[in-house]
Each structure stands twice: as C-alpha cells, then as structure tokens.
Amino acid sequence: MQNLLPERWRTLPKEIPTWLHGAWPRRVAIAVALLAVAGFLLRDQIVGPAVDAYEATRSDLVQSVVSSGRIVTPQRVSIASVITAAVTRIPVDEGQRVTSGDVLIVLDDKDARAAAAQARAALAQADARLRQLREVALPGAEQGLVQAQANLVLAQQQYERAQNLLAKGFVSQSALDDARRNLDVAQSQLRAARLQVETNGPAGSDFVLAQAAQEQARANVAMAQARLDQTVIRAPFDGTLIGRDVEPGNVAQPGKELMVLAPTGETQVIAQIDEKNLSQLKLGQKALGSADAYPRDRFDAELVYINPGIDALRGSVEVKLRVPRPPEYLRQDMTVSVDIEIGRRSNTVVLPAETVNDAGGEQPWVMAVDGHRLVRRPVRLGLKGEGHVEVLEGVAPGDLAIVSAGTAHTPGERVRATPVAKANR
C-alpha cells in the first residue's frame, strides 16, 4: 500500500510533530487518516469512477407524432347590399357575435314601402275583378242564357203559329217573315248567352285573364316585398363580425362589401406528417395542440382526415384534425403544433431515450450497471415517448443504465453508479 502512495505521502510520518510520537492512540488515528486519504485518492482505481445512472421503472408511456400546422376555420363571408339605398341604422358592432337572422344593417325603405303598397293595391283590384266574375258576371250570364232560351221557345212557337195561319189564309206572307226573323234573332241571342256563360266560367277567357292578372299582381307584391326585405340586411348564419366598412348615412351600392362575417363552424388543424409515420395514423386518434402564440395553453383535437395521396416534394401526407372546443384565441391561419397520440402503454418498463444506443437499428442496446461493472445488454423496444422509451425485454424495473454514447466507457469497466433520475413519463 505504501508503495502506491505519492512520494510526499511516503515521507509524511517523518513530518509528524514529535508530540504525536509518544501516544499509540495518536498513531492509530494518524494511520486511519492516512488510509482514508489513500482510499480517497485511489477510489477510481479500486471501485471505478462515478457515473450518472438512470433507473428503469414502471410507468405510463404515450407515443405521439409531432407536427406543425395551421388553423382553418369556415371561410370569411362578405356582407353587401343588393340594392342602392342610404344606410339609416347599424345595430351591431365590429367583433360582436351574431346569430342567423340578426339585423346587421338597415337601409332607407321609403321607396320600397311605397312600391309594396302599390303592388298590394293592384293585387286587391285583381282579386276584386275575379270575385266580380264569380259573383256577378257569371250569374248574370247564366240568367241571360235562361232568358234567351225562353225567348227562343216563344219565337219558335210564334213562327209555327204563323205558318199554320198562312196555310189557312188568315195572315199574309209578311207575317210569316216577321216570325222567321224573330226566331233567328232568338237563336242568335241564345248563342250569345251561351258564349257569355262560357267566357265568365272557370274555363272561360275572361276568367282566365282575370286569374292571370291576379297572379301577376301577386308576383308584383312578392317582388315589392322582396325589395322591401332587402332594405334590412341580416346575418345569413351564426358568426362573428370581424370587419365593418359602413356608417349611417353612407349609400350602399350593390355588391360593395359593407361587413365581413366569420361563420361559426368546425375549427380544424391542417398539418403535414412525415410519410414514415403513415402506418401509425388512424382516424379518431386523439391529439393535443398548442398555438405558437400561446405555447402554454393546450387544446384537444381529433384526427378526422388522412389524405390518400403523398406530397412527393416534401415526403409528407396531409392530415386534418377537428378541434371540438376551440379556445377563443385561435385565429384563421394561426400556426400551431400538434401531438397526435399513436400509442399508449400503462405500467410498462421505461428508460430515458438517451440511455438506449442504436434505438433505430436492428439490435438496440444499453450499457447497464451490474453490481459495480458495466454490461452491454441488448434490449427490445416498444413505444417511444417524449424523452423515454418502452423496454419490452432486456431490462427490469430497478436496473440502472448509463448514457454511454460519446463516452469512453466500455463493457466490464468498474464504476460507481449514482442514480440521478427515474424514468417517469
């Protein structure tokens, strides 16, 4: 042992003060101290250097695919007028949430109201005309037909009587001619009465014309009412007003944008995933997202679409994730990061990923601590989480492994393992 000591320590007893030479306890104490110092100086040669070791433990592990994407919301909609009119009132403010049917802009409606009143009056006149045909003209024509039929019967009887009297010599030929003329007139009146009944009936021309006039009047009322309705611009669906470029007193022109409405709808994240992860993606997988502008806030998402094609230039596949409860701060085209959960294990053996060597190769391994020596131990890996991996074979809970990559440690080397962290995930 003394030969292993440095030259200065071999001569140390000679330098001990003389007052220690006389008492054996003091000599024992000095010897112990010298042994302690020697042990401290030679500990690396005796028990090996100290190394940081990580303990394998049982824990839950989640494997995820991480990617960046952007927020997509239903497209913005421009609100505009379809008529030219002055703006009289705007009952909403920019940034306000509105529901379908809420009034956004009120236009001057004096001309439209007058046109609607005029159209309703024309419709009332057409209705009256049709009612007149049903209640007056048609019954009058029917009565005229009855009268013409009676006149024809009388004229026929008078003609026949004149014929008999002429045969007996009681009347002249002129009397028969008058009776014949009266018969012809009665027949003509009967035909005219029948035509009058037909034209005033449901299939007659007067009735059809009256119906056509009524339908046209109704169309004019609908058109006038539609124009009147256009003086009140309403929200076509639920959403938020994100833009406004109109004030009371402005004249709205057809097609000119007055407001911008962001519809309320399903918010999605569109992301590009490396094609090597395609086999691990499945519809319905849960994910967590975070916006670059709000990195501490997380929101839930769900994988709802996987593009069947591959982007050859980027070597990626486009996916869409639904955000069921989007936070207020999400905006169209906002950059976000998403962690798609592709696997989960409960109560499994895990180690820090930095302790596993050749993790992507055919035979991964760890440098384990067996007693006071390092042992190269092959392992079989499972899921790979954030900073941790699942070890299916080769390591048991409580085993220690070191970070050997980039170090000079070799199998069989004596070390003093110092547990520094547990592989919790």
Secondary structure as a PSIPRED ss2 file (coil, helix, strand):
# PSIPRED VFORMAT (PSIPRED V4.0)

   1 M C   1.000  0.000  0.000
   2 Q H   0.000  1.000  0.000
   3 N H   0.000  1.000  0.000
   4 L H   0.000  1.000  0.000
   5 L C   1.000  0.000  0.000
   6 P C   1.000  0.000  0.000
   7 E H   0.000  1.000  0.000
   8 R H   0.000  1.000  0.000
   9 W H   0.000  1.000  0.000
  10 R H   0.000  1.000  0.000
  11 T C   1.000  0.000  0.000
  12 L H   0.000  1.000  0.000
  13 P H   0.000  1.000  0.000
  14 K H   0.000  1.000  0.000
  15 E H   0.000  1.000  0.000
  16 I C   1.000  0.000  0.000
  17 P C   1.000  0.000  0.000
  18 T H   0.000  1.000  0.000
  19 W H   0.000  1.000  0.000
  20 L H   0.000  1.000  0.000
  21 H C   1.000  0.000  0.000
  22 G C   1.000  0.000  0.000
  23 A C   1.000  0.000  0.000
  24 W H   0.000  1.000  0.000
  25 P H   0.000  1.000  0.000
  26 R H   0.000  1.000  0.000
  27 R H   0.000  1.000  0.000
  28 V H   0.000  1.000  0.000
  29 A H   0.000  1.000  0.000
  30 I H   0.000  1.000  0.000
  31 A H   0.000  1.000  0.000
  32 V H   0.000  1.000  0.000
  33 A H   0.000  1.000  0.000
  34 L H   0.000  1.000  0.000
  35 L H   0.000  1.000  0.000
  36 A H   0.000  1.000  0.000
  37 V H   0.000  1.000  0.000
  38 A H   0.000  1.000  0.000
  39 G H   0.000  1.000  0.000
  40 F H   0.000  1.000  0.000
  41 L H   0.000  1.000  0.000
  42 L C   1.000  0.000  0.000
  43 R H   0.000  1.000  0.000
  44 D H   0.000  1.000  0.000
  45 Q H   0.000  1.000  0.000
  46 I H   0.000  1.000  0.000
  47 V H   0.000  1.000  0.000
  48 G C   1.000  0.000  0.000
  49 P C   1.000  0.000  0.000
  50 A E   0.000  0.000  1.000
  51 V E   0.000  0.000  1.000
  52 D E   0.000  0.000  1.000
  53 A E   0.000  0.000  1.000
  54 Y E   0.000  0.000  1.000
  55 E E   0.000  0.000  1.000
  56 A C   1.000  0.000  0.000
  57 T E   0.000  0.000  1.000
  58 R E   0.000  0.000  1.000
  59 S E   0.000  0.000  1.000
  60 D E   0.000  0.000  1.000
  61 L E   0.000  0.000  1.000
  62 V E   0.000  0.000  1.000
  63 Q E   0.000  0.000  1.000
  64 S E   0.000  0.000  1.000
  65 V E   0.000  0.000  1.000
  66 V E   0.000  0.000  1.000
  67 S E   0.000  0.000  1.000
  68 S E   0.000  0.000  1.000
  69 G E   0.000  0.000  1.000
  70 R E   0.000  0.000  1.000
  71 I E   0.000  0.000  1.000
  72 V E   0.000  0.000  1.000
  73 T C   1.000  0.000  0.000
  74 P C   1.000  0.000  0.000
  75 Q C   1.000  0.000  0.000
  76 R C   1.000  0.000  0.000
  77 V E   0.000  0.000  1.000
  78 S E   0.000  0.000  1.000
  79 I E   0.000  0.000  1.000
  80 A E   0.000  0.000  1.000
  81 S E   0.000  0.000  1.000
  82 V C   1.000  0.000  0.000
  83 I C   1.000  0.000  0.000
  84 T C   1.000  0.000  0.000
  85 A E   0.000  0.000  1.000
  86 A E   0.000  0.000  1.000
  87 V E   0.000  0.000  1.000
  88 T E   0.000  0.000  1.000
  89 R E   0.000  0.000  1.000
  90 I C   1.000  0.000  0.000
  91 P C   1.000  0.000  0.000
  92 V C   1.000  0.000  0.000
  93 D C   1.000  0.000  0.000
  94 E C   1.000  0.000  0.000
  95 G C   1.000  0.000  0.000
  96 Q C   1.000  0.000  0.000
  97 R E   0.000  0.000  1.000
  98 V E   0.000  0.000  1.000
  99 T C   1.000  0.000  0.000
 100 S C   1.000  0.000  0.000
 101 G C   1.000  0.000  0.000
 102 D C   1.000  0.000  0.000
 103 V E   0.000  0.000  1.000
 104 L E   0.000  0.000  1.000
 105 I E   0.000  0.000  1.000
 106 V E   0.000  0.000  1.000
 107 L E   0.000  0.000  1.000
 108 D C   1.000  0.000  0.000
 109 D C   1.000  0.000  0.000
 110 K H   0.000  1.000  0.000
 111 D H   0.000  1.000  0.000
 112 A H   0.000  1.000  0.000
 113 R H   0.000  1.000  0.000
 114 A H   0.000  1.000  0.000
 115 A H   0.000  1.000  0.000
 116 A H   0.000  1.000  0.000
 117 A H   0.000  1.000  0.000
 118 Q H   0.000  1.000  0.000
 119 A H   0.000  1.000  0.000
 120 R H   0.000  1.000  0.000
 121 A H   0.000  1.000  0.000
 122 A H   0.000  1.000  0.000
 123 L H   0.000  1.000  0.000
 124 A H   0.000  1.000  0.000
 125 Q H   0.000  1.000  0.000
 126 A H   0.000  1.000  0.000
 127 D H   0.000  1.000  0.000
 128 A H   0.000  1.000  0.000
 129 R H   0.000  1.000  0.000
 130 L H   0.000  1.000  0.000
 131 R H   0.000  1.000  0.000
 132 Q H   0.000  1.000  0.000
 133 L H   0.000  1.000  0.000
 134 R H   0.000  1.000  0.000
 135 E H   0.000  1.000  0.000
 136 V H   0.000  1.000  0.000
 137 A H   0.000  1.000  0.000
 138 L H   0.000  1.000  0.000
 139 P H   0.000  1.000  0.000
 140 G H   0.000  1.000  0.000
 141 A H   0.000  1.000  0.000
 142 E H   0.000  1.000  0.000
 143 Q H   0.000  1.000  0.000
 144 G H   0.000  1.000  0.000
 145 L H   0.000  1.000  0.000
 146 V H   0.000  1.000  0.000
 147 Q H   0.000  1.000  0.000
 148 A H   0.000  1.000  0.000
 149 Q H   0.000  1.000  0.000
 150 A H   0.000  1.000  0.000
 151 N H   0.000  1.000  0.000
 152 L H   0.000  1.000  0.000
 153 V H   0.000  1.000  0.000
 154 L H   0.000  1.000  0.000
 155 A H   0.000  1.000  0.000
 156 Q H   0.000  1.000  0.000
 157 Q H   0.000  1.000  0.000
 158 Q H   0.000  1.000  0.000
 159 Y H   0.000  1.000  0.000
 160 E H   0.000  1.000  0.000
 161 R H   0.000  1.000  0.000
 162 A H   0.000  1.000  0.000
 163 Q H   0.000  1.000  0.000
 164 N H   0.000  1.000  0.000
 165 L H   0.000  1.000  0.000
 166 L H   0.000  1.000  0.000
 167 A H   0.000  1.000  0.000
 168 K H   0.000  1.000  0.000
 169 G C   1.000  0.000  0.000
 170 F C   1.000  0.000  0.000
 171 V C   1.000  0.000  0.000
 172 S C   1.000  0.000  0.000
 173 Q H   0.000  1.000  0.000
 174 S H   0.000  1.000  0.000
 175 A H   0.000  1.000  0.000
 176 L H   0.000  1.000  0.000
 177 D H   0.000  1.000  0.000
 178 D H   0.000  1.000  0.000
 179 A H   0.000  1.000  0.000
 180 R H   0.000  1.000  0.000
 181 R H   0.000  1.000  0.000
 182 N H   0.000  1.000  0.000
 183 L H   0.000  1.000  0.000
 184 D H   0.000  1.000  0.000
 185 V H   0.000  1.000  0.000
 186 A H   0.000  1.000  0.000
 187 Q H   0.000  1.000  0.000
 188 S H   0.000  1.000  0.000
 189 Q H   0.000  1.000  0.000
 190 L H   0.000  1.000  0.000
 191 R H   0.000  1.000  0.000
 192 A H   0.000  1.000  0.000
 193 A H   0.000  1.000  0.000
 194 R H   0.000  1.000  0.000
 195 L H   0.000  1.000  0.000
 196 Q H   0.000  1.000  0.000
 197 V H   0.000  1.000  0.000
 198 E H   0.000  1.000  0.000
 199 T H   0.000  1.000  0.000
 200 N H   0.000  1.000  0.000
 201 G C   1.000  0.000  0.000
 202 P C   1.000  0.000  0.000
 203 A C   1.000  0.000  0.000
 204 G C   1.000  0.000  0.000
 205 S H   0.000  1.000  0.000
 206 D H   0.000  1.000  0.000
 207 F H   0.000  1.000  0.000
 208 V H   0.000  1.000  0.000
 209 L H   0.000  1.000  0.000
 210 A H   0.000  1.000  0.000
 211 Q H   0.000  1.000  0.000
 212 A H   0.000  1.000  0.000
 213 A H   0.000  1.000  0.000
 214 Q H   0.000  1.000  0.000
 215 E H   0.000  1.000  0.000
 216 Q H   0.000  1.000  0.000
 217 A H   0.000  1.000  0.000
 218 R H   0.000  1.000  0.000
 219 A H   0.000  1.000  0.000
 220 N H   0.000  1.000  0.000
 221 V H   0.000  1.000  0.000
 222 A H   0.000  1.000  0.000
 223 M H   0.000  1.000  0.000
 224 A H   0.000  1.000  0.000
 225 Q H   0.000  1.000  0.000
 226 A H   0.000  1.000  0.000
 227 R H   0.000  1.000  0.000
 228 L H   0.000  1.000  0.000
 229 D H   0.000  1.000  0.000
 230 Q C   1.000  0.000  0.000
 231 T C   1.000  0.000  0.000
 232 V E   0.000  0.000  1.000
 233 I E   0.000  0.000  1.000
 234 R E   0.000  0.000  1.000
 235 A C   1.000  0.000  0.000
 236 P C   1.000  0.000  0.000
 237 F C   1.000  0.000  0.000
 238 D C   1.000  0.000  0.000
 239 G E   0.000  0.000  1.000
 240 T E   0.000  0.000  1.000
 241 L E   0.000  0.000  1.000
 242 I E   0.000  0.000  1.000
 243 G E   0.000  0.000  1.000
 244 R E   0.000  0.000  1.000
 245 D C   1.000  0.000  0.000
 246 V C   1.000  0.000  0.000
 247 E C   1.000  0.000  0.000
 248 P C   1.000  0.000  0.000
 249 G C   1.000  0.000  0.000
 250 N C   1.000  0.000  0.000
 251 V E   0.000  0.000  1.000
 252 A E   0.000  0.000  1.000
 253 Q C   1.000  0.000  0.000
 254 P E   0.000  0.000  1.000
 255 G C   1.000  0.000  0.000
 256 K C   1.000  0.000  0.000
 257 E E   0.000  0.000  1.000
 258 L E   0.000  0.000  1.000
 259 M E   0.000  0.000  1.000
 260 V E   0.000  0.000  1.000
 261 L E   0.000  0.000  1.000
 262 A E   0.000  0.000  1.000
 263 P E   0.000  0.000  1.000
 264 T C   1.000  0.000  0.000
 265 G C   1.000  0.000  0.000
 266 E C   1.000  0.000  0.000
 267 T E   0.000  0.000  1.000
 268 Q E   0.000  0.000  1.000
 269 V E   0.000  0.000  1.000
 270 I E   0.000  0.000  1.000
 271 A E   0.000  0.000  1.000
 272 Q E   0.000  0.000  1.000
 273 I E   0.000  0.000  1.000
 274 D E   0.000  0.000  1.000
 275 E H   0.000  1.000  0.000
 276 K H   0.000  1.000  0.000
 277 N H   0.000  1.000  0.000
 278 L H   0.000  1.000  0.000
 279 S H   0.000  1.000  0.000
 280 Q H   0.000  1.000  0.000
 281 L C   1.000  0.000  0.000
 282 K C   1.000  0.000  0.000
 283 L C   1.000  0.000  0.000
 284 G C   1.000  0.000  0.000
 285 Q C   1.000  0.000  0.000
 286 K E   0.000  0.000  1.000
 287 A E   0.000  0.000  1.000
 288 L E   0.000  0.000  1.000
 289 G E   0.000  0.000  1.000
 290 S E   0.000  0.000  1.000
 291 A E   0.000  0.000  1.000
 292 D C   1.000  0.000  0.000
 293 A C   1.000  0.000  0.000
 294 Y E   0.000  0.000  1.000
 295 P E   0.000  0.000  1.000
 296 R E   0.000  0.000  1.000
 297 D E   0.000  0.000  1.000
 298 R E   0.000  0.000  1.000
 299 F E   0.000  0.000  1.000
 300 D E   0.000  0.000  1.000
 301 A E   0.000  0.000  1.000
 302 E E   0.000  0.000  1.000
 303 L E   0.000  0.000  1.000
 304 V E   0.000  0.000  1.000
 305 Y E   0.000  0.000  1.000
 306 I E   0.000  0.000  1.000
 307 N C   1.000  0.000  0.000
 308 P C   1.000  0.000  0.000
 309 G C   1.000  0.000  0.000
 310 I C   1.000  0.000  0.000
 311 D E   0.000  0.000  1.000
 312 A C   1.000  0.000  0.000
 313 L C   1.000  0.000  0.000
 314 R C   1.000  0.000  0.000
 315 G C   1.000  0.000  0.000
 316 S E   0.000  0.000  1.000
 317 V E   0.000  0.000  1.000
 318 E E   0.000  0.000  1.000
 319 V E   0.000  0.000  1.000
 320 K E   0.000  0.000  1.000
 321 L E   0.000  0.000  1.000
 322 R E   0.000  0.000  1.000
 323 V E   0.000  0.000  1.000
 324 P C   1.000  0.000  0.000
 325 R C   1.000  0.000  0.000
 326 P C   1.000  0.000  0.000
 327 P C   1.000  0.000  0.000
 328 E C   1.000  0.000  0.000
 329 Y C   1.000  0.000  0.000
 330 L C   1.000  0.000  0.000
 331 R C   1.000  0.000  0.000
 332 Q C   1.000  0.000  0.000
 333 D C   1.000  0.000  0.000
 334 M C   1.000  0.000  0.000
 335 T E   0.000  0.000  1.000
 336 V E   0.000  0.000  1.000
 337 S E   0.000  0.000  1.000
 338 V E   0.000  0.000  1.000
 339 D E   0.000  0.000  1.000
 340 I E   0.000  0.000  1.000
 341 E E   0.000  0.000  1.000
 342 I E   0.000  0.000  1.000
 343 G E   0.000  0.000  1.000
 344 R E   0.000  0.000  1.000
 345 R E   0.000  0.000  1.000
 346 S E   0.000  0.000  1.000
 347 N E   0.000  0.000  1.000
 348 T E   0.000  0.000  1.000
 349 V E   0.000  0.000  1.000
 350 V E   0.000  0.000  1.000
 351 L E   0.000  0.000  1.000
 352 P E   0.000  0.000  1.000
 353 A H   0.000  1.000  0.000
 354 E H   0.000  1.000  0.000
 355 T H   0.000  1.000  0.000
 356 V E   0.000  0.000  1.000
 357 N E   0.000  0.000  1.000
 358 D C   1.000  0.000  0.000
 359 A C   1.000  0.000  0.000
 360 G C   1.000  0.000  0.000
 361 G C   1.000  0.000  0.000
 362 E C   1.000  0.000  0.000
 363 Q C   1.000  0.000  0.000
 364 P C   1.000  0.000  0.000
 365 W E   0.000  0.000  1.000
 366 V E   0.000  0.000  1.000
 367 M E   0.000  0.000  1.000
 368 A E   0.000  0.000  1.000
 369 V E   0.000  0.000  1.000
 370 D E   0.000  0.000  1.000
 371 G C   1.000  0.000  0.000
 372 H C   1.000  0.000  0.000
 373 R E   0.000  0.000  1.000
 374 L E   0.000  0.000  1.000
 375 V E   0.000  0.000  1.000
 376 R E   0.000  0.000  1.000
 377 R E   0.000  0.000  1.000
 378 P E   0.000  0.000  1.000
 379 V C   1.000  0.000  0.000
 380 R E   0.000  0.000  1.000
 381 L E   0.000  0.000  1.000
 382 G E   0.000  0.000  1.000
 383 L E   0.000  0.000  1.000
 384 K E   0.000  0.000  1.000
 385 G C   1.000  0.000  0.000
 386 E C   1.000  0.000  0.000
 387 G C   1.000  0.000  0.000
 388 H E   0.000  0.000  1.000
 389 V E   0.000  0.000  1.000
 390 E E   0.000  0.000  1.000
 391 V E   0.000  0.000  1.000
 392 L E   0.000  0.000  1.000
 393 E E   0.000  0.000  1.000
 394 G C   1.000  0.000  0.000
 395 V C   1.000  0.000  0.000
 396 A C   1.000  0.000  0.000
 397 P C   1.000  0.000  0.000
 398 G C   1.000  0.000  0.000
 399 D C   1.000  0.000  0.000
 400 L E   0.000  0.000  1.000
 401 A E   0.000  0.000  1.000
 402 I E   0.000  0.000  1.000
 403 V C   1.000  0.000  0.000
 404 S C   1.000  0.000  0.000
 405 A C   1.000  0.000  0.000
 406 G C   1.000  0.000  0.000
 407 T C   1.000  0.000  0.000
 408 A C   1.000  0.000  0.000
 409 H C   1.000  0.000  0.000
 410 T C   1.000  0.000  0.000
 411 P C   1.000  0.000  0.000
 412 G C   1.000  0.000  0.000
 413 E C   1.000  0.000  0.000
 414 R E   0.000  0.000  1.000
 415 V C   1.000  0.000  0.000
 416 R E   0.000  0.000  1.000
 417 A E   0.000  0.000  1.000
 418 T E   0.000  0.000  1.000
 419 P E   0.000  0.000  1.000
 420 V E   0.000  0.000  1.000
 421 A E   0.000  0.000  1.000
 422 K E   0.000  0.000  1.000
 423 A C   1.000  0.000  0.000
 424 N C   1.000  0.000  0.000
 425 R C   1.000  0.000  0.000
